[in-house]
Each structure stands twice: as structure tokens, then as C-alpha cells.
Amino acid sequence: MSKQTKILVIKSKELIYTMVFLIVGILIIYFLFHILSSNVSNKTPSNSSSCATNTNSIETLYITNSDKVESTFYFAGIPLNLLITLDESQITSVEITNLDDNTKSMYPLLEPSLENINNQLNNNIPLENISYSKDNEYTSIILLDSIKNALSTSKE
């Protein structure tokens, strides 16, 4: 057996193409890994609170006069002003004063939920006994929690 030296001829054009494809492949893998790892970390919740408390927090609270309480709360990251009208013994009405068309179109169940709450309050149903349908359950829960938080903060 004789060993003969084998000569491998590589054209410079093929070498350049191979290097370019190798670099592009490495960059694609790097960016895919970077994008997928950032999406996973963004989906991780920062705390274990319920959805209603994450999207519903009172920012400011002030009493405009003895029978009205106004508070600002966040609904899905959007600040909304809640105006609660009271008489001596009960809540007479609840309204959102800065509800614009964009928010109405993004959250179409917000107004019907608030109307349902107002109708039940007008029928002298206590805030704790207000019922809501399955269709707008979470929106109603957020609104009811906001009303309760505003009233409890105003009593302090």
C-alpha cells in the first residue's frame, strides 16, 4: 500500500459562499433564540395576584363634595375616572367620566357592564349582591372591585 498525497482543490468562490451561508445561519439561530427567550420571559407573571387586581388599581382618590366620590383606576392599563354618586344610605349611580371611543371599541363590554351595575343599584340591590352574566363576568368584577376600593378609601 502506498500512500499518495491527495490534493484538494477548493475554489475561492465556493469558500466565500460557504462562509457567507455559515455566518447567515449562525445569525438566524442567534436571533431566533433571542426572540423566543424574550417572549418567554415577558409571559412570566411578576406576581401571583389575580387578573382583576393587576388591571384594577386606584391611583388617586378625591371627594368632589359630600355626595360624590371620584377615583382613577386602571382597566387593562388604561386610566379611567370613576364617578360614584351617593345619597345618605346608598349608591345612586356610577359612571366613567373619561371613556373615549377608542376604549369603547377596544372593550365593548365595559359600558353594558356599568349599565347593568347601575340598573341593579337603582333597584336598591346592595353592592355585594349585584349579579352579572357570564358574558361580562370579568369586566363586572373589575368594575365592582374598583367601586368597592373607591368607597373604602373614601371612608378612611
Backbone as CSV, one residue per row, in Angstrom:
resi,resn,N_x,N_y,N_z,CA_x,CA_y,CA_z,C_x,C_y,C_z
1,MET,0.835,-1.172,0.000,0.000,0.000,0.000,0.870,1.220,0.000
2,SER,0.619,1.959,-0.923,1.401,3.188,-0.981,0.504,4.361,-0.653
3,LYS,1.039,5.226,0.131,0.267,6.427,0.488,0.585,7.498,-0.524
4,GLN,-0.452,7.983,-1.083,-0.263,9.071,-2.017,-0.922,10.310,-1.431
5,THR,-0.319,11.404,-1.600,-0.849,12.664,-1.134,-2.003,13.060,-2.040
6,LYS,-3.101,13.356,-1.400,-4.269,13.781,-2.165,-4.369,15.294,-2.071
7,ILE,-4.592,15.877,-3.136,-4.697,17.327,-3.193,-6.177,17.689,-3.358
8,LEU,-6.615,18.555,-2.470,-7.999,19.002,-2.501,-8.016,20.419,-3.044
9,VAL,-8.723,20.626,-4.085,-8.788,21.936,-4.711,-10.140,22.553,-4.364
10,ILE,-10.088,23.701,-3.693,-11.299,24.433,-3.349,-11.237,25.760,-4.072
11,LYS,-12.280,26.015,-4.780,-12.341,27.287,-5.477,-12.671,28.382,-4.472
12,SER,-12.100,29.536,-4.659,-12.317,30.639,-3.711,-13.780,31.087,-3.694
13,LYS,-14.456,30.962,-4.789,-15.865,31.330,-4.852,-16.699,30.427,-3.939
14,GLU,-16.427,29.129,-3.961,-17.146,28.192,-3.100,-16.836,28.452,-1.630
15,LEU,-15.609,28.801,-1.326,-15.216,29.102,0.048,-15.929,30.345,0.565
16,ILE,-16.045,31.350,-0.258,-16.739,32.581,0.134,-18.221,32.302,0.346
17,TYR,-18.852,31.554,-0.562,-20.270,31.215,-0.396,-20.503,30.414,0.892
18,THR,-19.635,29.465,1.164,-19.767,28.656,2.368,-19.660,29.515,3.624
19,MET,-18.733,30.446,3.668,-18.559,31.322,4.824,-19.779,32.238,5.003
20,VAL,-20.288,32.779,3.913,-21.453,33.663,3.999,-22.666,32.894,4.524
21,PHE,-22.918,31.696,3.986,-24.058,30.907,4.454,-23.885,30.479,5.907
22,LEU,-22.672,30.180,6.306,-22.416,29.810,7.690,-22.683,30.986,8.624
23,ILE,-22.251,32.177,8.258,-22.478,33.374,9.083,-23.979,33.697,9.137
24,VAL,-24.668,33.626,8.005,-26.108,33.898,7.980,-26.863,32.871,8.831
25,GLY,-26.487,31.626,8.748,-27.124,30.586,9.559,-26.922,30.822,11.048
26,ILE,-25.736,31.194,11.446,-25.457,31.479,12.852,-26.271,32.687,13.319
27,LEU,-26.354,33.728,12.499,-27.145,34.908,12.867,-28.629,34.581,13.001
28,ILE,-29.164,33.770,12.112,-30.579,33.392,12.191,-30.848,32.597,13.470
29,ILE,-29.992,31.661,13.784,-30.162,30.883,15.012,-30.066,31.788,16.234
30,TYR,-29.122,32.723,16.231,-28.968,33.646,17.364,-30.219,34.503,17.550
31,PHE,-30.731,35.094,16.468,-31.907,35.956,16.585,-33.157,35.172,16.971
32,LEU,-33.329,33.971,16.442,-34.475,33.156,16.845,-34.403,32.821,18.333
33,PHE,-33.234,32.447,18.800,-33.069,32.153,20.222,-33.340,33.394,21.061
34,HIS,-32.853,34.538,20.621,-33.052,35.789,21.358,-34.528,36.183,21.406
35,ILE,-35.222,36.068,20.285,-36.643,36.439,20.225,-37.481,35.480,21.070
36,LEU,-37.250,34.184,20.948,-38.039,33.215,21.701,-37.770,33.307,23.198
37,SER,-36.551,33.563,23.595,-36.269,33.661,25.029,-36.844,34.940,25.627
38,SER,-36.922,36.029,24.866,-37.513,37.260,25.400,-39.022,37.132,25.509
39,ASN,-39.694,36.396,24.615,-41.139,36.184,24.720,-41.490,35.341,25.932
40,VAL,-40.705,34.353,26.248,-40.974,33.504,27.405,-40.830,34.309,28.684
41,SER,-39.826,35.166,28.759,-39.638,35.952,29.983,-40.701,37.024,30.130
42,ASN,-41.265,37.530,29.043,-42.327,38.534,29.136,-43.647,37.922,29.573
43,LYS,-43.870,36.627,29.283,-45.129,35.998,29.647,-45.166,35.563,31.106
44,THR,-44.031,35.544,31.763,-43.993,35.135,33.155,-44.602,36.224,34.014
45,PRO,-45.604,35.927,34.840,-46.217,36.964,35.665,-45.255,37.432,36.740
46,SER,-45.337,38.734,37.043,-44.439,39.301,38.035,-44.878,38.964,39.446
47,ASN,-46.167,38.760,39.639,-46.648,38.317,40.945,-47.813,37.372,40.737
48,SER,-48.266,36.758,41.805,-49.304,35.745,41.677,-50.689,36.297,41.981
49,SER,-50.903,37.584,41.821,-52.212,38.174,42.073,-53.169,37.806,40.968
50,SER,-54.435,38.001,41.224,-55.430,37.690,40.211,-55.430,38.751,39.129
51,CYS,-56.052,38.438,38.023,-56.103,39.361,36.886,-56.822,40.646,37.258
52,ALA,-57.842,40.539,38.059,-58.620,41.727,38.418,-57.784,42.712,39.214
53,THR,-56.939,42.231,40.103,-56.160,43.167,40.898,-54.980,43.713,40.118
54,ASN,-54.497,42.979,39.103,-53.404,43.506,38.298,-53.856,44.666,37.425
55,THR,-55.052,44.582,36.887,-55.528,45.601,35.968,-56.357,46.666,36.659
56,ASN,-56.612,46.504,37.937,-57.521,47.387,38.630,-56.822,47.930,39.869
57,SER,-56.320,49.138,39.779,-55.720,49.742,40.961,-56.101,51.210,41.005
58,ILE,-56.358,51.692,42.197,-56.746,53.088,42.357,-55.492,53.928,42.411
59,GLU,-55.443,54.943,41.568,-54.282,55.819,41.540,-54.511,57.032,42.434
60,THR,-55.583,57.747,42.201,-55.893,58.918,43.012,-57.332,58.831,43.465
61,LEU,-57.611,59.487,44.552,-58.978,59.489,45.055,-59.249,60.840,45.678
62,TYR,-60.332,61.438,45.324,-60.719,62.681,45.974,-62.231,62.789,45.985
63,ILE,-62.723,63.475,46.973,-64.166,63.657,47.120,-64.507,65.033,46.585
64,THR,-65.366,65.076,45.571,-65.707,66.361,44.972,-66.655,67.152,45.873
65,ASN,-67.582,66.482,46.498,-68.426,67.066,47.548,-68.934,65.914,48.393
66,SER,-69.818,66.157,49.303,-70.214,65.115,50.247,-70.964,63.949,49.613
67,ASP,-71.503,64.123,48.405,-72.269,63.032,47.811,-71.651,62.459,46.546
68,LYS,-70.395,62.801,46.240,-69.741,62.245,45.056,-68.311,61.843,45.408
69,VAL,-67.941,60.684,44.936,-66.577,60.190,45.103,-66.028,59.924,43.715
70,GLU,-64.852,60.442,43.447,-64.226,60.217,42.148,-62.872,59.583,42.366
71,SER,-62.585,58.551,41.596,-61.293,57.887,41.696,-60.817,57.511,40.305
72,THR,-59.527,57.364,40.181,-58.930,56.924,38.925,-58.431,55.505,39.121
73,PHE,-58.833,54.607,38.227,-58.356,53.228,38.296,-57.876,52.814,36.912
74,TYR,-57.093,51.745,36.873,-56.570,51.240,35.608,-57.365,50.024,35.171
75,PHE,-57.873,50.101,33.955,-58.572,48.982,33.341,-57.718,48.523,32.171
76,ALA,-57.060,47.374,32.322,-56.144,46.846,31.298,-55.092,47.875,30.910
77,GLY,-54.588,48.596,31.894,-53.533,49.566,31.661,-54.012,50.937,31.229
78,ILE,-55.301,51.112,31.068,-55.862,52.399,30.644,-56.444,53.098,31.866
79,PRO,-55.997,54.319,32.169,-56.566,55.013,33.336,-57.981,55.512,33.033
80,LEU,-58.912,55.179,33.917,-60.303,55.601,33.771,-60.755,56.274,35.059
81,ASN,-61.540,57.339,34.922,-62.074,58.058,36.079,-63.463,57.525,36.402
82,LEU,-63.624,57.086,37.635,-64.873,56.520,38.095,-65.546,57.529,39.018
83,LEU,-66.768,57.938,38.680,-67.525,58.889,39.489,-68.696,58.156,40.132
84,ILE,-68.689,58.132,41.463,-69.726,57.436,42.220,-70.572,58.488,42.927
85,THR,-71.872,58.481,42.652,-72.793,59.421,43.289,-73.519,58.699,44.420
86,LEU,-73.537,59.338,45.589,-74.119,58.737,46.783,-75.243,59.600,47.319
87,ASP,-76.171,58.970,48.047,-77.085,59.726,48.901,-76.816,59.257,50.330
88,GLU,-77.706,59.521,51.251,-77.423,59.197,52.651,-77.186,57.713,52.894
89,SER,-77.905,56.860,52.197,-77.854,55.443,52.541,-77.337,54.517,51.452
90,GLN,-77.215,54.990,50.203,-76.857,54.071,49.127,-76.148,54.782,47.982
91,ILE,-75.657,53.966,47.064,-75.052,54.474,45.831,-76.173,54.711,44.838
92,THR,-76.224,55.899,44.269,-77.288,56.178,43.306,-76.845,55.943,41.866
93,SER,-75.585,56.233,41.557,-75.108,55.962,40.196,-73.584,55.847,40.181
94,VAL,-73.132,55.166,39.151,-71.701,55.002,38.907,-71.482,55.281,37.422
95,GLU,-70.484,56.090,37.112,-70.193,56.363,35.708,-68.690,56.538,35.509
96,ILE,-68.268,56.295,34.294,-66.876,56.526,33.912,-66.867,57.820,33.119
97,THR,-66.126,58.808,33.628,-66.215,60.144,33.041,-65.310,60.349,31.837
98,ASN,-64.245,59.595,31.697,-63.329,59.820,30.570,-63.271,58.632,29.619
99,LEU,-64.392,58.008,29.374,-64.456,56.862,28.474,-64.526,57.367,27.032
100,ASP,-63.449,57.184,26.287,-63.413,57.662,24.901,-63.813,56.548,23.930
101,ASP,-63.926,56.911,22.664,-64.386,55.961,21.650,-63.405,54.811,21.452
102,ASN,-62.102,55.095,21.564,-61.110,54.029,21.391,-61.262,52.969,22.473
103,THR,-61.441,53.403,23.706,-61.610,52.455,24.810,-62.922,51.698,24.664
104,LYS,-63.976,52.384,24.218,-65.262,51.714,23.994,-65.150,50.627,22.933
105,SER,-64.399,50.913,21.875,-64.286,49.921,20.805,-63.338,48.784,21.195
106,MET,-62.329,49.065,22.012,-61.420,48.003,22.445,-62.061,47.098,23.496
107,TYR,-62.908,47.674,24.344,-63.565,46.927,25.416,-65.071,47.159,25.342
108,PRO,-65.751,46.469,24.431,-67.179,46.733,24.218,-68.073,46.309,25.385
109,LEU,-67.586,45.489,26.304,-68.411,45.058,27.431,-68.350,46.010,28.613
110,LEU,-67.535,47.051,28.516,-67.370,47.975,29.633,-68.659,48.755,29.904
111,GLU,-69.239,49.340,28.873,-70.480,50.115,29.054,-71.675,49.255,29.468
112,PRO,-71.923,48.119,28.816,-73.057,47.296,29.265,-72.885,46.794,30.704
113,SER,-71.670,46.494,31.094,-71.436,46.049,32.478,-71.754,47.163,33.459
114,LEU,-71.326,48.361,33.126,-71.596,49.505,34.002,-73.098,49.815,34.047
115,GLU,-73.781,49.694,32.920,-75.237,49.906,32.899,-75.958,48.856,33.743
116,ASN,-75.497,47.625,33.668,-76.086,46.557,34.478,-75.901,46.848,35.967
117,ILE,-74.724,47.288,36.343,-74.464,47.638,37.745,-75.361,48.798,38.171
118,ASN,-75.463,49.824,37.330,-76.314,50.974,37.654,-77.783,50.584,37.787
119,ASN,-78.261,49.732,36.889,-79.671,49.292,36.970,-79.945,48.566,38.279
120,GLN,-79.029,47.721,38.687,-79.234,46.990,39.936,-79.112,47.907,41.147
121,LEU,-78.228,48.898,41.075,-78.123,49.860,42.179,-79.383,50.707,42.282
122,ASN,-79.966,51.049,41.144,-81.216,51.816,41.147,-82.390,51.000,41.699
123,ASN,-82.294,49.675,41.638,-83.328,48.799,42.211,-83.028,48.456,43.666
124,ASN,-82.169,49.236,44.296,-81.815,49.096,45.713,-81.168,47.761,46.059
125,ILE,-80.435,47.198,45.130,-79.672,45.979,45.409,-78.321,46.400,45.965
126,PRO,-77.911,45.851,47.089,-76.617,46.231,47.670,-75.451,45.847,46.747
127,LEU,-74.356,46.538,46.903,-73.182,46.333,46.053,-72.678,44.892,46.141
128,GLU,-72.774,44.273,47.299,-72.290,42.902,47.493,-73.167,41.870,46.798
129,ASN,-74.421,42.212,46.513,-75.364,41.255,45.922,-75.597,41.472,44.435
130,ILE,-74.826,42.300,43.813,-75.019,42.560,42.383,-74.622,41.329,41.583
131,SER,-75.478,40.950,40.649,-75.206,39.786,39.805,-74.817,40.251,38.405
132,TYR,-74.180,39.362,37.685,-73.742,39.673,36.316,-73.760,38.394,35.509
133,SER,-73.822,38.560,34.204,-73.876,37.388,33.332,-72.476,36.847,33.077
134,LYS,-72.424,35.652,32.563,-71.136,35.032,32.232,-70.420,35.782,31.109
135,ASP,-71.194,36.460,30.259,-70.602,37.163,29.127,-69.687,38.307,29.560
136,ASN,-70.065,39.000,30.623,-69.262,40.144,31.071,-68.811,39.983,32.522
137,GLU,-68.512,38.755,32.901,-68.158,38.446,34.285,-66.901,39.202,34.732
138,TYR,-65.831,39.116,33.974,-64.561,39.696,34.409,-64.593,41.223,34.386
139,THR,-65.248,41.791,33.402,-65.395,43.246,33.359,-66.206,43.733,34.551
140,SER,-67.285,43.030,34.875,-68.098,43.412,36.026,-67.329,43.280,37.331
141,ILE,-66.536,42.237,37.463,-65.739,42.051,38.676,-64.751,43.190,38.850
142,ILE,-64.111,43.588,37.769,-63.154,44.695,37.845,-63.859,45.988,38.233
143,LEU,-65.011,46.260,37.634,-65.757,47.476,37.978,-66.241,47.446,39.425
144,LEU,-66.767,46.320,39.862,-67.251,46.219,41.244,-66.105,46.369,42.247
145,ASP,-64.963,45.760,41.947,-63.805,45.919,42.833,-63.335,47.365,42.873
146,SER,-63.382,48.041,41.741,-62.983,49.454,41.700,-63.927,50.317,42.528
147,ILE,-65.221,50.024,42.433,-66.212,50.780,43.224,-65.983,50.532,44.711
148,LYS,-65.792,49.281,45.089,-65.557,48.945,46.496,-64.280,49.597,47.009
149,ASN,-63.214,49.556,46.208,-61.958,50.176,46.625,-62.105,51.689,46.789
150,ALA,-62.806,52.306,45.870,-63.008,53.762,45.951,-63.802,54.132,47.180
151,LEU,-64.853,53.372,47.465,-65.681,53.676,48.634,-64.943,53.404,49.931
152,SER,-64.183,52.322,49.988,-63.450,52.038,51.237,-62.347,53.054,51.463
153,THR,-61.714,53.534,50.403,-60.673,54.544,50.553,-61.271,55.893,50.938
154,SER,-62.474,56.188,50.444,-63.095,57.469,50.777,-63.572,57.513,52.225
155,LYS,-63.888,56.349,52.795,-64.338,56.307,54.190,-63.194,56.529,55.172
156,GLU,-61.968,56.245,54.724,-60.811,56.378,55.612,-60.436,57.796,55.868
